Amino acid sequence: MLIAKKIRLRPTPEQEMLFRKSAGVSRWAYNYFLSENNRVYQD
């Protein structure tokens, strides 16, 4: 049996800004290293 709990985040405006920045950085890093991987294996 699977049990799940829902939670709700209620960040302050400063915390919300940091969440958004963190998501942007992780998206940039993923795309950067994906392109590097593709570049290395193109040859």
PyMOL Python script that loads the backbone (N, CA, C, O; Angstrom):
from pymol import cmd

cmd.read_pdbstr("""\
ATOM      1  N   MET A   1       0.842  -1.165   0.000  1.00  0.00           N
ATOM      2  CA  MET A   1       0.000   0.000   0.000  1.00  0.00           C
ATOM      3  C   MET A   1       0.891   1.233   0.000  1.00  0.00           C
ATOM      4  O   MET A   1       1.854   1.315   0.762  1.00  0.00           O
ATOM      5  N   LEU A   2       0.566   2.177  -0.849  1.00  0.00           N
ATOM      6  CA  LEU A   2       1.297   3.437  -0.918  1.00  0.00           C
ATOM      7  C   LEU A   2       0.545   4.504  -0.143  1.00  0.00           C
ATOM      8  O   LEU A   2      -0.672   4.644  -0.261  1.00  0.00           O
ATOM      9  N   ILE A   3       1.287   5.243   0.644  1.00  0.00           N
ATOM     10  CA  ILE A   3       0.697   6.338   1.406  1.00  0.00           C
ATOM     11  C   ILE A   3       1.393   7.622   0.981  1.00  0.00           C
ATOM     12  O   ILE A   3       2.620   7.667   0.889  1.00  0.00           O
ATOM     13  N   ALA A   4       0.627   8.645   0.725  1.00  0.00           N
ATOM     14  CA  ALA A   4       1.201   9.924   0.310  1.00  0.00           C
ATOM     15  C   ALA A   4       0.665  11.027   1.203  1.00  0.00           C
ATOM     16  O   ALA A   4      -0.449  10.961   1.723  1.00  0.00           O
ATOM     17  N   LYS A   5       1.492  12.033   1.360  1.00  0.00           N
ATOM     18  CA  LYS A   5       1.070  13.212   2.096  1.00  0.00           C
ATOM     19  C   LYS A   5       1.277  14.429   1.223  1.00  0.00           C
ATOM     20  O   LYS A   5       2.319  14.577   0.585  1.00  0.00           O
ATOM     21  N   LYS A   6       0.305  15.280   1.195  1.00  0.00           N
ATOM     22  CA  LYS A   6       0.419  16.526   0.456  1.00  0.00           C
ATOM     23  C   LYS A   6       0.874  17.612   1.421  1.00  0.00           C
ATOM     24  O   LYS A   6       0.420  17.688   2.563  1.00  0.00           O
ATOM     25  N   ILE A   7       1.764  18.433   0.941  1.00  0.00           N
ATOM     26  CA  ILE A   7       2.171  19.575   1.746  1.00  0.00           C
ATOM     27  C   ILE A   7       2.044  20.825   0.892  1.00  0.00           C
ATOM     28  O   ILE A   7       2.072  20.746  -0.336  1.00  0.00           O
ATOM     29  N   ARG A   8       1.909  21.939   1.513  1.00  0.00           N
ATOM     30  CA  ARG A   8       1.810  23.198   0.807  1.00  0.00           C
ATOM     31  C   ARG A   8       2.929  24.102   1.301  1.00  0.00           C
ATOM     32  O   ARG A   8       3.097  24.321   2.501  1.00  0.00           O
ATOM     33  N   LEU A   9       3.688  24.621   0.344  1.00  0.00           N
ATOM     34  CA  LEU A   9       4.740  25.562   0.694  1.00  0.00           C
ATOM     35  C   LEU A   9       4.171  26.973   0.644  1.00  0.00           C
ATOM     36  O   LEU A   9       3.455  27.330  -0.291  1.00  0.00           O
ATOM     37  N   ARG A  10       4.482  27.740   1.615  1.00  0.00           N
ATOM     38  CA  ARG A  10       4.095  29.150   1.631  1.00  0.00           C
ATOM     39  C   ARG A  10       5.342  29.994   1.892  1.00  0.00           C
ATOM     40  O   ARG A  10       5.545  30.515   2.989  1.00  0.00           O
ATOM     41  N   PRO A  11       6.180  30.115   0.841  1.00  0.00           N
ATOM     42  CA  PRO A  11       7.435  30.826   1.042  1.00  0.00           C
ATOM     43  C   PRO A  11       7.223  32.339   1.130  1.00  0.00           C
ATOM     44  O   PRO A  11       6.255  32.895   0.610  1.00  0.00           O
ATOM     45  N   THR A  12       8.162  32.964   1.802  1.00  0.00           N
ATOM     46  CA  THR A  12       8.175  34.428   1.815  1.00  0.00           C
ATOM     47  C   THR A  12       8.605  34.891   0.430  1.00  0.00           C
ATOM     48  O   THR A  12       9.121  34.084  -0.343  1.00  0.00           O
ATOM     49  N   PRO A  13       8.410  36.153   0.093  1.00  0.00           N
ATOM     50  CA  PRO A  13       8.855  36.634  -1.229  1.00  0.00           C
ATOM     51  C   PRO A  13      10.354  36.385  -1.476  1.00  0.00           C
ATOM     52  O   PRO A  13      10.752  36.076  -2.600  1.00  0.00           O
ATOM     53  N   GLU A  14      11.172  36.518  -0.443  1.00  0.00           N
ATOM     54  CA  GLU A  14      12.609  36.278  -0.609  1.00  0.00           C
ATOM     55  C   GLU A  14      12.887  34.810  -0.909  1.00  0.00           C
ATOM     56  O   GLU A  14      13.725  34.493  -1.753  1.00  0.00           O
ATOM     57  N   GLN A  15      12.184  33.917  -0.220  1.00  0.00           N
ATOM     58  CA  GLN A  15      12.369  32.486  -0.458  1.00  0.00           C
ATOM     59  C   GLN A  15      11.878  32.090  -1.845  1.00  0.00           C
ATOM     60  O   GLN A  15      12.492  31.260  -2.514  1.00  0.00           O
ATOM     61  N   GLU A  16      10.771  32.685  -2.271  1.00  0.00           N
ATOM     62  CA  GLU A  16      10.249  32.387  -3.603  1.00  0.00           C
ATOM     63  C   GLU A  16      11.245  32.805  -4.671  1.00  0.00           C
ATOM     64  O   GLU A  16      11.437  32.094  -5.658  1.00  0.00           O
ATOM     65  N   MET A  17      11.880  33.957  -4.479  1.00  0.00           N
ATOM     66  CA  MET A  17      12.884  34.421  -5.425  1.00  0.00           C
ATOM     67  C   MET A  17      14.056  33.434  -5.481  1.00  0.00           C
ATOM     68  O   MET A  17      14.570  33.142  -6.561  1.00  0.00           O
ATOM     69  N   LEU A  18      14.479  32.921  -4.318  1.00  0.00           N
ATOM     70  CA  LEU A  18      15.579  31.954  -4.292  1.00  0.00           C
ATOM     71  C   LEU A  18      15.177  30.633  -4.951  1.00  0.00           C
ATOM     72  O   LEU A  18      16.001  30.009  -5.620  1.00  0.00           O
ATOM     73  N   PHE A  19      13.927  30.194  -4.775  1.00  0.00           N
ATOM     74  CA  PHE A  19      13.446  28.988  -5.447  1.00  0.00           C
ATOM     75  C   PHE A  19      13.533  29.161  -6.962  1.00  0.00           C
ATOM     76  O   PHE A  19      13.990  28.267  -7.674  1.00  0.00           O
ATOM     77  N   ARG A  20      13.094  30.305  -7.437  1.00  0.00           N
ATOM     78  CA  ARG A  20      13.108  30.561  -8.881  1.00  0.00           C
ATOM     79  C   ARG A  20      14.529  30.640  -9.418  1.00  0.00           C
ATOM     80  O   ARG A  20      14.811  30.131 -10.502  1.00  0.00           O
ATOM     81  N   LYS A  21      15.429  31.275  -8.666  1.00  0.00           N
ATOM     82  CA  LYS A  21      16.831  31.347  -9.090  1.00  0.00           C
ATOM     83  C   LYS A  21      17.443  29.956  -9.148  1.00  0.00           C
ATOM     84  O   LYS A  21      18.174  29.636 -10.085  1.00  0.00           O
ATOM     85  N   SER A  22      17.151  29.132  -8.156  1.00  0.00           N
ATOM     86  CA  SER A  22      17.696  27.774  -8.127  1.00  0.00           C
ATOM     87  C   SER A  22      17.197  26.956  -9.319  1.00  0.00           C
ATOM     88  O   SER A  22      17.958  26.194  -9.916  1.00  0.00           O
ATOM     89  N   ALA A  23      15.939  27.115  -9.657  1.00  0.00           N
ATOM     90  CA  ALA A  23      15.391  26.395 -10.813  1.00  0.00           C
ATOM     91  C   ALA A  23      16.065  26.874 -12.096  1.00  0.00           C
ATOM     92  O   ALA A  23      16.350  26.068 -12.982  1.00  0.00           O
ATOM     93  N   GLY A  24      16.319  28.161 -12.203  1.00  0.00           N
ATOM     94  CA  GLY A  24      16.987  28.695 -13.389  1.00  0.00           C
ATOM     95  C   GLY A  24      18.406  28.185 -13.522  1.00  0.00           C
ATOM     96  O   GLY A  24      18.845  27.845 -14.621  1.00  0.00           O
ATOM     97  N   VAL A  25      19.124  28.130 -12.418  1.00  0.00           N
ATOM     98  CA  VAL A  25      20.500  27.630 -12.445  1.00  0.00           C
ATOM     99  C   VAL A  25      20.534  26.161 -12.814  1.00  0.00           C
ATOM    100  O   VAL A  25      21.376  25.745 -13.610  1.00  0.00           O
ATOM    101  N   SER A  26      19.639  25.372 -12.255  1.00  0.00           N
ATOM    102  CA  SER A  26      19.642  23.945 -12.572  1.00  0.00           C
ATOM    103  C   SER A  26      19.266  23.712 -14.037  1.00  0.00           C
ATOM    104  O   SER A  26      19.809  22.812 -14.677  1.00  0.00           O
ATOM    105  N   ARG A  27      18.351  24.506 -14.566  1.00  0.00           N
ATOM    106  CA  ARG A  27      17.980  24.384 -15.982  1.00  0.00           C
ATOM    107  C   ARG A  27      19.171  24.736 -16.870  1.00  0.00           C
ATOM    108  O   ARG A  27      19.440  24.053 -17.858  1.00  0.00           O
ATOM    109  N   TRP A  28      19.892  25.823 -16.507  1.00  0.00           N
ATOM    110  CA  TRP A  28      21.067  26.225 -17.276  1.00  0.00           C
ATOM    111  C   TRP A  28      22.124  25.121 -17.254  1.00  0.00           C
ATOM    112  O   TRP A  28      22.680  24.774 -18.295  1.00  0.00           O
ATOM    113  N   ALA A  29      22.403  24.568 -16.068  1.00  0.00           N
ATOM    114  CA  ALA A  29      23.429  23.530 -15.936  1.00  0.00           C
ATOM    115  C   ALA A  29      23.049  22.290 -16.745  1.00  0.00           C
ATOM    116  O   ALA A  29      23.898  21.714 -17.425  1.00  0.00           O
ATOM    117  N   TYR A  30      21.805  21.880 -16.679  1.00  0.00           N
ATOM    118  CA  TYR A  30      21.354  20.709 -17.441  1.00  0.00           C
ATOM    119  C   TYR A  30      21.571  20.933 -18.934  1.00  0.00           C
ATOM    120  O   TYR A  30      22.134  20.078 -19.618  1.00  0.00           O
ATOM    121  N   ASN A  31      21.124  22.084 -19.439  1.00  0.00           N
ATOM    122  CA  ASN A  31      21.263  22.368 -20.864  1.00  0.00           C
ATOM    123  C   ASN A  31      22.723  22.497 -21.268  1.00  0.00           C
ATOM    124  O   ASN A  31      23.105  22.039 -22.345  1.00  0.00           O
ATOM    125  N   TYR A  32      23.541  23.109 -20.432  1.00  0.00           N
ATOM    126  CA  TYR A  32      24.958  23.281 -20.742  1.00  0.00           C
ATOM    127  C   TYR A  32      25.649  21.925 -20.871  1.00  0.00           C
ATOM    128  O   TYR A  32      26.334  21.665 -21.859  1.00  0.00           O
ATOM    129  N   PHE A  33      25.468  21.066 -19.875  1.00  0.00           N
ATOM    130  CA  PHE A  33      26.149  19.785 -19.916  1.00  0.00           C
ATOM    131  C   PHE A  33      25.543  18.837 -20.944  1.00  0.00           C
ATOM    132  O   PHE A  33      26.240  17.952 -21.440  1.00  0.00           O
ATOM    133  N   LEU A  34      24.292  18.995 -21.271  1.00  0.00           N
ATOM    134  CA  LEU A  34      23.703  18.228 -22.362  1.00  0.00           C
ATOM    135  C   LEU A  34      24.360  18.620 -23.680  1.00  0.00           C
ATOM    136  O   LEU A  34      24.696  17.745 -24.478  1.00  0.00           O
ATOM    137  N   SER A  35      24.547  19.903 -23.924  1.00  0.00           N
ATOM    138  CA  SER A  35      25.198  20.345 -25.154  1.00  0.00           C
ATOM    139  C   SER A  35      26.667  19.929 -25.180  1.00  0.00           C
ATOM    140  O   SER A  35      27.184  19.571 -26.239  1.00  0.00           O
ATOM    141  N   GLU A  36      27.348  19.971 -24.031  1.00  0.00           N
ATOM    142  CA  GLU A  36      28.740  19.512 -23.984  1.00  0.00           C
ATOM    143  C   GLU A  36      28.819  18.023 -24.296  1.00  0.00           C
ATOM    144  O   GLU A  36      29.699  17.591 -25.040  1.00  0.00           O
ATOM    145  N   ASN A  37      27.923  17.251 -23.743  1.00  0.00           N
ATOM    146  CA  ASN A  37      27.893  15.820 -24.017  1.00  0.00           C
ATOM    147  C   ASN A  37      27.651  15.551 -25.494  1.00  0.00           C
ATOM    148  O   ASN A  37      28.308  14.696 -26.088  1.00  0.00           O
ATOM    149  N   ASN A  38      26.720  16.271 -26.082  1.00  0.00           N
ATOM    150  CA  ASN A  38      26.442  16.110 -27.508  1.00  0.00           C
ATOM    151  C   ASN A  38      27.644  16.510 -28.346  1.00  0.00           C
ATOM    152  O   ASN A  38      27.954  15.852 -29.339  1.00  0.00           O
ATOM    153  N   ARG A  39      28.327  17.587 -27.956  1.00  0.00           N
ATOM    154  CA  ARG A  39      29.501  18.055 -28.709  1.00  0.00           C
ATOM    155  C   ARG A  39      30.614  17.009 -28.656  1.00  0.00           C
ATOM    156  O   ARG A  39      31.255  16.747 -29.674  1.00  0.00           O
ATOM    157  N   VAL A  40      30.853  16.413 -27.498  1.00  0.00           N
ATOM    158  CA  VAL A  40      31.926  15.432 -27.347  1.00  0.00           C
ATOM    159  C   VAL A  40      31.638  14.191 -28.182  1.00  0.00           C
ATOM    160  O   VAL A  40      32.549  13.640 -28.802  1.00  0.00           O
ATOM    161  N   TYR A  41      30.396  13.747 -28.208  1.00  0.00           N
ATOM    162  CA  TYR A  41      30.071  12.507 -28.889  1.00  0.00           C
ATOM    163  C   TYR A  41      29.683  12.698 -30.359  1.00  0.00           C
ATOM    164  O   TYR A  41      29.311  11.729 -31.022  1.00  0.00           O
ATOM    165  N   GLN A  42      29.761  13.917 -30.876  1.00  0.00           N
ATOM    166  CA  GLN A  42      29.472  14.154 -32.290  1.00  0.00           C
ATOM    167  C   GLN A  42      30.566  13.574 -33.179  1.00  0.00           C
ATOM    168  O   GLN A  42      30.293  13.126 -34.293  1.00  0.00           O
ATOM    169  N   ASP A  43      31.785  13.581 -32.696  1.00  0.00           N
ATOM    170  CA  ASP A  43      32.929  13.143 -33.509  1.00  0.00           C
ATOM    171  C   ASP A  43      33.002  11.666 -33.716  1.00  0.00           C
ATOM    172  O   ASP A  43      33.917  11.180 -34.381  1.00  0.00           O
TER     173      ASP A  43
END
""", "prot")
cmd.dss("prot")
cmd.show_as("cartoon", "prot")
cmd.util.cbc("prot")
cmd.orient("prot")
